[in-house]
Amino acid sequence: MTDRVEIAGLRIARELYDFVVNEALRGTGIAANAFWTGFAAIVHDLSPKNRALLEKREALQDQIDRWYRDNGAPSDMESYKGFLREIGYLMPEGPAFSVATENVDPEISAVAGPQLVVPVMNARYALNAANARWGSLYDALYGTDAISETDGGEKGKSFNPSRGAKVIAWAKGFLDEAVPLTTGKWAGVNGLSFVNGMLRLGEGSGVTTLADPRQFVGYRGDAADPEAVLLTRNGLHIEIVIDRANQIGRTDAAGIADVILESALTTIQDCEDSVAAVDAEDKVIVYRNWLGLMKGDLAEEITKGGKTFTRKLNPDRSYTSRGGGTLTLPGRSLMLVRNVGHLMTNPAISDRDGNEVPEGIMDAAMTALIALHDVGPNGRRANSRAGSMYIVKPKMHGPEEVAFAVEIFGRVEALLGMAENTIKM
């Protein structure tokens, strides 16, 4: 039988209790007794509401099941919708409203890009996803069927220069579309430099510039002979890597060794569908990996191709801006965390009546506590520069359940000393 710690009417599995006290709370300024007492109050106040909402779900589903048994598949959709409205399954549309949410990161509010979902229980996958913000276009093209294997373009077991040439041609065609030049094509560029406040492409009589000079953001290295040039399109960044000593760069007229694209802007670190966390031992793995992501110290030893290395979170990327200052861009995806929905309970904690606590309430408190290492008074602000925490809350049936989630998050914010609406849903 699991060893338990009793506090404020809760019976908490020892391994979860120890993790919270010795790891999650450390550095937050919150005392262990204050946390558990406050969390117990949330559990005992809100668990009955949670159960009532689930009973309402079940009652609605019973009525719908009965309707199907009596009527079969609906042929008159208006009549069927009328039935759903009558039982309260479909709600009337409310009045128009506007949202003016503050402290939202641009990855959520302003810039569109890919979003990954990954099981946070698997440290390797979680790190790979968080690090997928920046990726090599050359590698992506070479290793996939985006480039045909016909006409000498086979991948093979070693580098195929013919396939490499196809990759480079495709990538430079992409640059022609995304960051076009005033004259000529990227394939004809034989040098890049920053001169008199402008990005100069080419040398001698072949000098050209960007059709839109505003697309040049900055560079790394010497302005006259940069190691990298940073461009932008629709708020996303493109880094041109220049390295004439590189196997690829030394065969390129401009010394371009790679094109790095800003890709996965956001990642959902998932505590729900993509994991099976059924007890305290599992939940501690989930929460410990989330803690490592928020503290920036999650690491995983990986063996690949006979070699062992440690995978960690990528650092931020630094450049010299076109104005001469330092420009720093996030090196990782903005991470959201998906909590479980209102349905599940978990045996890791039981309440004063012996009931397993709703897992959604537990996830809200634990993942938000851990997020203090990023957005709290002593937080790193390395994930959310705007100082917010983003929770994906799934499988809610109607406005009452959404309002209940808002109530949970509000109570958790108060428990942790977070400003109101720090948690974004």
N, C-alpha and C positions, 0 to 999 in steps of 0.2 A: 504493500500500500504506500502511496506517495506520502513522503514527509511533508507536513503542512505547518505553516506559521499562522497563528490566529491574531488578528488585529482589527479593531473597529467592526467586529461582526463578520469579517471576511475570513475565509480559510484559504490561504494562498500556498500553492506548491512551492516548496523550499527553493528549487532551482530558479523559479521565476522571481521569487522574493529577493534572493541573493543577487540576481542579475540587476534588478531595478535599484537596489540599495548600493551595491558595490560598483556598478558600471554606469547605468543610465542616469542616476541622480547626481553622480559625482561631477562637480564643476558647474552645476546649474544654480546653486544657492538655495535649493529647496530641501528642507529637512525630511528625512524618511517618514517620520511619524505624521507630519503635516500632509505629505503626499497621500499616504495610505488612508488617513482619516478622511481627507477630502474626496478621494476616489471612492471610498465606501459610501459616502453620502450620495454621490452621483449614482452609484449602482442601486442603492436602496430606494432612492427617489424615482429613478427612471425605469428600472426593470419592470414594474407593474405596467407602465405606459407601453413599453416594448411588447409585453405579452398581450395587452389589449389590442394593439394594432395588428398583431399576428392573428388573433382571434377574429378580428374584422376581415382580414384577408381570407381566412378559411370560410367564414360565413358567406362572403361574396362568391367564392369559388364553388361552394355547395349549391348556391342558387343558379350559377351558370351551368354547372354539371346537370342539375335537374332540368333546366330549360332544354339542354341538348338531348337528354333522354326522352323528353316529352315531344320535342319538335324536330329532332334531327338537324342536319346542316341547314343554316339559315338561307332562305331564298328571298325573303323580303328584308333587305338590309336596313331600311328605315325603321321597320317594326323592331328589328333586333337591336338597333341602336337605342330605340325608345325604351326597350326593356333594360338595357345597360344603364341608361340614365335613371330609370325608375328605382333601381336597386342601389344607385349611388356609385356604380363602377365607373361610369363616365360622368365627369363633372362639368358644369357650365364654364365657358371660357371667361376669365376675369377681365377687368378693365385693362387698357393699355398702361404700361409703366416703363420707366427708364431706370437703368442701373448706373450708378456712379461709384464703382468700387475703387478704393484707393490702394496704393502700394502693390500694384500688379506688375510683375516682370514683363518685359517686352516679348519674351518667348510665348507668353500667354495672350497678351493684349494687342500686339502690333505686328509680329513677324510670323509668317506661315512656314511650316516645315514639317518633316517627318516626325512621328512620335512612335517610340518603341514601348512595348509592354514586356516585362521580364519578371520571372519569379525571384523575388528578393531572397528567398531561402537558399538560392544557389549563388554563392559569392562570385564565382567566375562569370556567370551570365550577367549578374548585376553590374560588375565592373565593366564588362564588354559593352553593355548598353550605355552606361554613363559616359564611357569614353568614345562613343560613336558620334559625338558632335562633329568631329573633324575626321575626314577619311580621304584616302588617296583615290582620285579618279582613275589614274593609271592602273592601280591594282584592281579596282572594281571592274574595269573594262577587260583587263587581261584575263582575269580568272573566271569570267562568266560568259554566257552565250550572247551577250550584247555585241561581241565581236565574232564574226563568223570564223569557223575553222577551215573554210575552203581556201583555195589558191595560196597554199603555203602558210595558212594562219593557224595551224594546229598548236594546241597548248604544249603538248609534250611534257617530258620530265625535267627538262632544263630550259633556260630562257631561249625563246625563239625570236630572233631579230625581226623576222618578217611579221610575226604577230605584233611585236612591239611597235613596228612602224604603223600598223593599222590602228593601234591604240592611240599613238601620238596624233595621227591624222584626225581621228574622231574627236579627240580632246581639243585640238586646235580649231576644229570646226565648231565645237561647242563655244569656245571663247569668241569666235567671230559673231555668234548669235548673242551671247550674254554680255560681252564687253567689246563691241565693235570698234574698229579703228577709223580714223578720218579717211585714210587711204590705205589700200593694201589689205592683206590678210595676216593673221597670226602666224601662219606657216612661213611667211617671208620675213618675220622679225629676226634680226641677228644680234640683238642686244637690248638690255633694259637698264635705265638709269634715271635718277631723280635730279633734275637740273632746273634751277631758277623757279622752283615751286611747281614744276610740271613733270609728269612721267614721260620720259622720252623713250620711244621704242625704235630700235634700229640704230645704225651708225652711218656716217658719211651721207651720201645722197639718198639713202633709203630711210631717213628719219621720218617717223609719223607719231601721232598722239592718239589718245582715246577720243572717240567721237563725242563722248560726254566726259569731260575731265573730272566731274564730280564722282565718277566711279572709282577713282584712285583714292585709297584711304591712307595708305602708309607703306612702310618698308622695314626690313630688318637688315642690319649690317651697314656697310658703307654706302652712302647715297649714290656715289659714282659707280659703284660696283656691288649692288645689293645681293644679299643671300636669299631674300624673298621679297616679293611685291604683293601687297594686299589690295584687292579690288572688291567691289560690292555690286550686287544686283538684287533689287527688291528686299533690301535689308539683310540679305545673306552674304557671306564673305567667300571669296575665292583667293587662295594663296598660291602664287606662282613660285615654285621652289627653283632656285638657280644654283647649280653646282657643277662646274665644268670638270671636276675630278670624278664625278659619278659615272657609272656605266652608261646610263641613259643621257645624262647631261653633256658628256663629252662628245656625243654624236649629234647634238642639237646645236643649230647655228646660234641660238640665243643662250645656250647653256641651261635650258629648262630641263630639270630632272624629274619634276612631278607637278601635278596640279592637285591641290588639296581643297576639297569642298567642305563648307560648313553644312552639315547634313542633319542629323537627328537632334533637333533643338530641345526636345523634351523626352523624358523617359518616365513611364509609370512603373515604379517599383512595387510589385504586386504581392499583397498578403492574402489574396483571395483565390480566384479560380485557377491560377497557374501553379498553386502550391497545395500541398496536403499537410496542413499544420493542425494536428488533432489533439494535442496535449501540451503540457507545459514544456517538455523537452523540445518539441517542434517550435513552439512560439518563441522560445528563447533564441533559437537559431535565426528565426525571422527578425526578431527585434535587435539581435546583436549585429546582424548584417546591416540593418537600417542605421544603427548607431555608428558603425564604421563608415558608412557613406556620409552621414551628417558631420562626423568628426574629421573625415578626410583620411582616415588611417586604415580603411579596409584593404586587405592584401590577400592574395591567394597564390600559393606556389603551384606552378604549372609545368608539366613536362610535355614537350612537343618536339618531335624529330630527334629524340635522344638527348635533348638539352632541357635543363630545368632553369626556370626563371621565375621571378616574382612579379605578378601583375598588380598594379596599383592604379589609383585615380590619376588621370593626366593633369599636369599643371596648367595654369592659365597661359595664354599666348601673348607675348609682348612684341610691340612694334614701335617704330618712330612714326608719329603722325605726319601728315603733309605739312602741318604747322610747326613741326619740330619738337612737340611734346611727346610724352610716353603714352602709348595707347595699349590698353590691356583688354583682351577679349576672353570670355569664359572658355576654358579648355574642356568642359564637360557639359553634358545635357543638363537642363534644369530638371530636377527630379521631383515628381509627384509621388504620393504613396496611395495605393488602393487599399482601403480597409474592407473588411467583410461587410455584408449587408445586415439588415435587422434580424434575419432569420436564425442564424447559427448561435449556439452557445458553446462554451469550452470548459472542460473540467479543470483547467489550470487554476481557476478561482471559483469558490462557491460562496453564496451569500449567507446571511444569518438564518435563512430558512432551509439551507442545504441545497438550494438550486444552483446549477451552473450559471455563471453570469453571462449575459448577452455578449457575444464575442465582439460585436460592433462597438459596444461601449468600451470594452477592454482595449481594442485596437486604437480607438480614438485617443484614449488617455495615454497609452504607451507610445504610440508613434508621435504624438504631439510633444510629450515629455522629451523624447529623443531629439525632436526637431529644435528644441531650445539650444542645442549645441551649435545650431546654425543661426537661428533668428532671435535667441534670447539675449539678455543684457551682455553676456560674455560670449555671444555667438560669433562664428567665423564669417558669416555672410558670404560664404563661398558657394552656396547653392542658390539661395534667393537673395539677390542684391537689394531687392525691394523690401526685404524683411518679412516675407509671407511664407506660410506653409500651405501646400496644396494637397487636399485629400480628395481622391476619387471615391465617391460613395455609390455603390451599385445597387441595382435590383430594388428600387423603391417604387411602391405601388400607390401613386397618388399624392396629392399635396399634403395630407396629414403626415405621411411618413417623411416627406421632405422637411416639413416644419419640425418634426421630431429630431431629425439629424441636425438641424440648425440649433435646436435646444441642447443636444449633446455637446456640440462643438462650443457653444457659448459657455456651458458649465465647465468644460475642460479648459477653455481660455482663462476663466476666473480662477480655477484651481492652480494653474501654472503661472499666473501673473502676466499672461499675455494681454496685449492691447486688444480691444474688441475688434473682431473681424480679421485678426491675424491669420486665422485658419480660413482658407478659401475652399469652397466645395465645387 
